[in-house]
Amino acid sequence: MVKVWVKAVFVLLVISIGGPKLALASNSPSAFVQNVIYSNRIAIFSKSYCPYSVRAKKIFNELHEQAFIVELDLRDDGYKIQDVLLELVGRRTVPQVFVNGKHVGGSDDLRTAVQNVGGFCCSSDRKTWRLKDLKTGRTIGCGVEHALNIL
């Protein structure tokens, strides 16, 4: 009886401090999705086996950019997260890519956005990326940061 009473007091104490509110929010799929999108410069909601997800991740890997990746098929709440994405962007499919808090779309959308920006070419040191106008070949911006801001 004493153990139950102590647990109840502890739970009430924690609730009054505000601990569970944070825990409940972090357990919400909607809060999780929002947190991922706005806490990371690049966020990809993906499935580990999906070839389109692999292609989206490869684009950022080739640019030496670290994306925060949520593999939905490896999470128990993956289907709930997909439901949130459907409400948020109108799609349940993967991948869903977000850059600087903005929805870019899926793999094809990402590829198109990168191509519309101009095109990426690697400098001789293989570490610096420049944006090139595909028609003229002239550099129109330097660095992945510039490109991601355009996206």
N, C-alpha and C positions, 0 to 999 in steps of 0.2 A: 504494500500500500504506500509506503514511504517513497519507494522508487518511482511509482507512477506520479505521485504528487510533485516530486523533484523535477521529473521530466516535463510536467505540465507548467510548472513555474518557469523552467528554462525556456520552453517554447513561447510562453507569454512574454518573457523578458526579451527574447530575440525579436518577436513581432513588434513589440513597442519600440525597440531600437531602430527597426527598419530593415533588418537583415533580410527577411524573406521577400520583401518587396523587390529587392534587387534580384534575388534568386528566382522569383516568379517571372520577372521580366526577361531574364536571360534564358529561361526555359521556354518562353513563348517563341514559336517559329517566326512570327512576324517581327518581334523585337530582334531576334537573331539575324534575320535577313537585313533589316535596317542597319544594325550594328556593323555587319560585314561590309555593306555597300559604302557606308559613310566613314568607316574607320580605316579603310584601305584604299590606296590610290588605284589599284587594279584588283578587281574581284571577279572571279569566274565561278559560276555554279555549274558543275560538271558531273559527268558520270565516267568512272575510270575506264570503262570498256567502249565508250562512244568515240568513233573516229572523228566526228566533228569537234568534240571536246578536245581530243588530242591535237587536232589542227589549230584550234584557238590557243591552246597552251604553248604550242610550238612557235607561234608568231611572237609571243612575248619572250620565250626562251631565246629565240634568235636575236632579239633586241637587247638581250641581257637585262630584262626587266623581271622583277620578282612579283608575281601575282599571288594574291591570297586565293587559294582554291578550295572550294567546298565540294567534295566528292559525295554526291547525294546517294549513290548506291551503297556507300560504306557507312551510312548513318541510319539509325533506326527511325529518325523523323524526316528522312529524305522526301517522302511523298508529301508530308505536310509543308515542307519548304517549297516544293514545286507548286502546291496550291497557293502559297503566298505569292510566288512569282507570277502565277496566272492572274491573281488579283492586281498585282503591281504593274506588270508590263503586258498583260494579255497573252502570255505564252507560258506553257508548261514544259516546253522542249528544252533540251540542253545542247550546247552550253548557252548560258546567258551571261554576257560580259558587261561589266560596269567599269568605267574609267572616270576618276575624279567625281564619283557620285552620280554620273550620268549613264543611262542605259545605252549601250552601243548596239546590242542585239546578240545574234548568234554568231557562229563561225563565219558564215558568208557575209554577214553585215560587217564584222570586224575586218575581214579581208578587203571588202569594198571600201570601207572607211580609210584603211591604210593606203589603198591604191589611189583614192580620191585626194588624199593629202599630197600625193606626189609619188612617193616611193622611197624606200629606204636603201641607202647604200652604205657599205661599211668602209671606214677609212683604213689606211694601210696598217694602223696599229691594231685593227680588229676589235677595238674597244669603243670607238666613237662612231655614232651613227649620224648621218646627215640626211635631210630630206631633199630629194631631187625632183625637179619638175620632169616628168617623164617625156614631155614633148621636146623641151629645149636642152635638158641635161644639166641645167643650172641648179646650184644649191639654193633652196628657198628657205632653209632654216637648219639649225644645227641642234643635234641632241634629241634624244627620245622625249625629253620633257616637253620640248616645243611641239612635237607630234602629238603627244598625249593631251596637251592642252587644246590642240585643234580638235581632236576627237571629242 
